Amino acid sequence: MSSKTEYRFFYKRNLPHIQPVDAVFFISYRLAFSLPVAFYRKLQTYRQEFENKLKLQEKLMSESKSKMCNNFNKKIFDLTDKFIANYIGSPQWLKNHQVANVIVENLFKWDDIRYELLCYCIMPNHVHILIKPLLKEEREPFSLARIMQAHKGYTASQSNKILKRRGQFWQYESYDHYVRDYEELLRIVRYILYNPVKAGFVNDHEKWQYNYVEPSVISL
């Protein structure tokens, strides 16, 4: 696999069409707004530097290159997520408790029907969730893309009514990551729950109203 297909930027348009059975996914999605050009240029610089570094490591085993790419993914994700959380140029519609509750209620509506809802955090301008799509009668998992399409479509419509506005509510692109093992799952749960702490909104993750973790997953 070439380096260009082993890493990606934070958001992308298409969620996976092929899903492993019993897979758990970490998904992030944000409100509709544009990030500053200067930030995109910064990401582009990181990308070019990374590609140059890979070219100098041609003799490395594919496993080592894969590890480098995974670390690069994490760096870009963390950098972008931190920027978005503190970006004052974005709308802050999710601060509205009615809007946030619409999202919470819709997430729980399909819990144990289309997926298992393991964890979530609703920030002022973006959302992190951890879900495990359930199996349909034909033993295929519910489509992650359709789950998110339905969720974003419904919550956008209801939120616009509450805010008395029209137009695009969610950014079309989302980020998804297939969780490989339980150790990674625990790291992601902690990442989700501590998002508002790292952003400086609270000093204790339990004080953030829109944090949730399914009790059987982890005890923090």
N, C-alpha and C positions, 0 to 999 in steps of 0.2 A: 504493500500500500504506500502510495506517495505521501510526503509530508503534507501536501495541500489538502488531502482528504482526511487527515488524522486530527486536525484541530479546526475550530470554528469560532466565530465571534459569539457574543452573548445571546443575541436573539436570532431566530431563523423563522422562515415562513411556514415550513411544512414539518409537522410532527411525524414520528415514524409510522410507516404503513405496515411494517412487519414487527410484531411484538412477541417476545418470548412468553410462553405460558407462565403465569405466576410472577411476572415481572413487576417490580416496584419502580415508580418514576418520580423524580424530583422535577417539578415544573415551576417556572417563574413567568409571570406575565405582568405587563404594566399598562398604565393609562396611555392614551394616544397623545404623544408629544414628540418633538424632535430634539435630539441631543445637540449640543453646540458642535459646530464644524471643528473647532479646535480639539475637542475631545476625540472625535473620529480620527483626526490626523494623528493624535497621540497613539491611538490603537493601531493605526496603520504603520507607524514607526516601529512599535513593538513587534508587529507582524513581520516587517521586513528584516528587523534584527534577528528574529527567531529563524526565519528562512535562511538567512546567511549563516547562522550558527549551525543549522542542520547540514548545510552544504559542506561545512568543514568537518562534519562528523560522518562522512560517507561510509567509513569502515566499521562503524558501530553496528552491533547486532540489532535486528529489527525490534527485539524486546526493549533494548535500551532507548531506541528512538521513540518507541511507543510511550515509554515512561516520560521522556522529555516532552512529548506532545501533550500528554495528560497534565503535566505540571504547567505547561503553557496555557492550556484550557482553564485550569484553576486560577491562574494569575489573572487572565482576562476577565473571567467571571467575577472574581472578587473585586477587581478594579472597577468594573462596570456597575456592579451591584452597589458598591459603596458610593459611587458618583450619583447614581439615580436616587438613592435614599436621601441624599442631602442636596439634591438639585432644586433650588428655589424657583427656577424658571419653568418647572412643570406644574400642571394642575394638581391640586391636592384634594380631589373629590372624595377619596376614600376616608378622609377625616370626618366626613358627614356620617353620623352614627346610623342613620336610616339606610344610607348606601352600603355601609359596611355590613349591616345586618342582612341586607338582601343577598350579599355574597355568601355570608355564613349560612343562611337558611338554604340557599340553593346547593351549597357544598354538601350539607347534611341530608338534603332531600334524596340524593341518589346514593348515599352511603349504605352499604350492604345490599344495594340493588345493581348498580353498574360498577361500583368499585368499593374498596375499603379506604376510608379517609383516615390516614395515619397521623397527619400533622399539617398545620397551616399557620401562616402569619400574614396578617393584612397590614401593610404599611400605608402611609398617606398617598403614595402614587404607584405602588406595585404590590404584588401578592406572590407568596411562595406556598406551594402545596406539595404534599407527599402522598401519593395514592397508589393503590394496587388494583388495576382493572380486574374485575371478576370474569368468570367464564360464562358464556351463553350456553344454551342447550346443546348446541353443536360442538361444544368443548373448545370454542375459540374465544379469546378474551374480547371484551368490549373494546372498540377502537378508541385509542387515546385521542386521536384527532377529532372524532365525533363527540367524545365526552367534553372536550374543551370547546368545541364549536357551539354545542348546546349551552354550556355554562356561560360562555362569554356573550352569546347572543341574548340569552334571557336576562342576565344581570345588566347588560348594557341598556336594554330597552327599559327595564324597571328603574335603573339609576337615572336615566335621562328624564323620566317622568318626575322623579323626586326632585331633581335639580332644575326642572323646567327648562331643559335645553334640548337641542337637536344635534345630530352629527355623530361622528365616530367617537366612541367612548374608550374602547381598548385598542392598543396597538395590535395590528394584525399578527406580527411576529410573536412567538413565545420561545422559551428555552426549555428543553427537556433533557434529562440525564437518566439513563438506566442505571439503577443501583445494583452494583455487582455482588455485594455480600453484606452480612449483618454489621460488620465493623464500619463499613462505609455508611450504612443506614444510620447508625448512631451518630456519626460525625455530621451527617446532613441534618438530622433532627436538631442537634445542638446549634448548627448554623442557622436554621430557620428560627428557632426560638430566641436566639440571642441577637437577631437582626436589629430589633429596636434598641437594644442596649448599645451595640456598636455604632448605631446612628446617633446616639446621645439623647434619645427620647425618654428613656427611663434608665434607672440604675439597677433594676432587677427584672429579669424577663417575666416573672410572675405578675408584675404590675401592669404589663401591657394587656389591655382588654381583649385584643384580637389575636391572641396566641392560643394554640390548641395542640395537644398531643394525645393520641389514644393511649390510655393508661397502661395497656399491656405492652406497648412498644418499648418504653424506657421510663426509668425513674430518675429524675434529675435532682 
